Amino acid sequence: DDLDSYDLNAVCTHLGCVVPWNAAEKKFKCPCHGSQYDRTGKVVRGPAPLSLALAHVEEGASGEVVLKPWTETDFRTNLPPWWK
């Protein structure tokens, strides 16, 4: 699989806050309750119970970004995706 063609749903798996990327710390940090995720979206600090959801990303015919469902094994956990 080409892992350069994936994206993340940056919604915290704790209570649904939007999780921005913190460039200085090189991780996603939830402003609501402090959960943290690495660059692949894997949870590295709770209270979030799960990693961020994955999606395939492609370029559409007009150059727009198109996200498609990720149904394969989660490469971060080697488990089926929890978000299906």
Protein Blocks (a to p, Z undefined) as FASTA:
>chain_A
ZZklcccddbdfklopacdddfklopacdfknopacdfkopafbdfbfbdcddddddddf
kopacddddfbdcfklopacfkZZ
